[in-house]
């Protein structure tokens, strides 16, 4: 987890959340659910300080984050999913797609 204040990284507030319930399994959705639940349930002051939650991922990861925030009574904090660009093929040519931002309740991403 990274934290920004005033648009600048606040490295003193960066955190790692080793998984406790996955037992070595690779499940991005479950790991995200566990991390957000632990982070938001642990510190009432941290919950109030969040102005925007940016999730690394697309629709699926965004849905997990929105679900956790609603269950914890934090639906007022805006959440967005950010999917990085991808390399694609067009015949012999390679090109990169744009980054995409997924917003709750919106079908298509913002490019």
C-alpha positions as CSV (number, residue, x, y, z in Angstrom):
1,X,0.0,0.0,0.0
2,X,1.3,3.4,-0.9
3,X,0.1,6.7,0.4
4,X,0.1,10.2,-1.1
5,X,-0.4,13.5,0.7
6,X,-0.8,16.7,-1.3
7,X,0.1,14.8,-4.5
8,X,3.5,13.6,-3.1
9,X,4.4,10.1,-1.9
10,X,4.4,9.8,1.9
11,X,6.8,6.8,2.2
12,X,6.5,6.8,6.0
13,X,2.9,5.5,5.5
14,X,3.7,2.8,3.0
15,X,2.7,-0.6,4.3
16,X,3.0,-4.3,3.4
17,X,0.2,-6.7,4.2
18,X,1.5,-10.3,4.1
19,X,-1.5,-12.6,3.5
20,X,-2.7,-14.5,6.5
21,X,-5.5,-16.6,5.0
22,X,-4.4,-17.6,1.5
23,X,-1.8,-20.2,2.7
24,X,0.4,-19.7,-0.4
25,X,-2.4,-19.7,-2.9
26,X,-2.3,-17.1,-5.7
27,X,-5.7,-15.3,-5.6
28,X,-5.5,-11.6,-6.3
29,X,-9.1,-11.0,-5.4
30,X,-8.9,-12.7,-2.0
31,X,-5.6,-11.0,-1.3
32,X,-7.1,-7.6,-2.1
33,X,-10.2,-8.3,0.0
34,X,-8.0,-9.4,3.0
35,X,-5.7,-6.4,2.7
36,X,-8.5,-3.8,2.4
37,X,-10.4,-5.4,5.3
38,X,-7.4,-5.4,7.6
39,X,-6.3,-1.9,6.6
40,X,-9.7,-0.2,6.9
41,X,-10.9,-2.1,10.0
42,X,-7.7,-1.5,11.9
43,X,-7.5,2.2,12.0
44,X,-10.5,4.6,12.3
45,X,-8.2,7.6,11.8
46,X,-6.7,6.1,8.6
47,X,-10.2,5.5,7.3
48,X,-11.1,9.1,7.8
49,X,-7.9,10.3,6.1
50,X,-8.5,8.6,2.8
51,X,-9.7,10.9,0.1
52,X,-9.4,8.5,-2.8
53,X,-8.7,4.8,-3.0
54,X,-6.9,3.7,-6.2
55,X,-6.9,0.0,-6.8
56,X,-4.3,-1.7,-9.1
57,X,-6.6,-3.6,-11.4
58,X,-9.7,-3.5,-13.5
59,X,-13.4,-4.3,-13.1
60,X,-12.9,-7.4,-10.9
61,X,-10.5,-5.7,-8.4
62,X,-12.7,-2.6,-8.4
63,X,-15.8,-4.7,-7.5
64,X,-13.9,-6.4,-4.6
65,X,-12.8,-2.9,-3.3
66,X,-16.3,-1.4,-3.5
67,X,-17.8,-4.5,-1.8
68,X,-15.3,-4.2,1.1
69,X,-15.8,-0.4,1.5
70,X,-19.6,-0.8,1.6
71,X,-19.4,-3.6,4.2
72,X,-17.2,-1.5,6.4
73,X,-19.5,1.6,6.0
74,X,-16.9,3.5,3.9
75,X,-19.0,3.8,0.7
76,X,-18.4,7.6,0.9
77,X,-14.7,7.2,0.0
78,X,-14.3,7.3,-3.8
79,X,-12.7,4.2,-5.4
80,X,-11.2,3.7,-8.8
81,X,-9.5,0.8,-10.5
82,X,-6.5,1.6,-12.7
83,X,-5.5,-1.0,-15.3
84,X,-2.0,-0.5,-16.9
85,X,-1.4,-0.4,-20.6
86,X,-1.0,-3.6,-22.5
87,X,1.2,-4.6,-25.4
88,X,-1.0,-5.8,-28.4
89,X,-0.3,-7.0,-31.9
90,X,-1.7,-5.5,-35.1
91,X,-0.3,-7.8,-37.8
92,X,3.4,-7.5,-37.5
93,X,3.2,-4.3,-35.5
94,X,3.3,-4.0,-31.7
95,X,1.6,-1.2,-29.9
96,X,0.7,-0.2,-26.4
97,X,-2.9,0.5,-25.2
98,X,-3.7,3.4,-23.0
99,X,-4.1,3.1,-19.2
100,X,-7.7,2.6,-18.3
101,X,-9.6,3.8,-15.2
102,X,-12.6,1.9,-14.1
103,X,-15.3,3.7,-12.1
104,X,-18.1,2.0,-10.0
105,X,-21.3,1.8,-11.9
106,X,-19.7,2.6,-15.3
107,X,-19.5,-0.2,-17.9
108,X,-16.6,1.1,-20.0
109,X,-13.3,2.5,-18.6
110,X,-12.1,6.0,-18.9
111,X,-9.0,6.1,-21.1
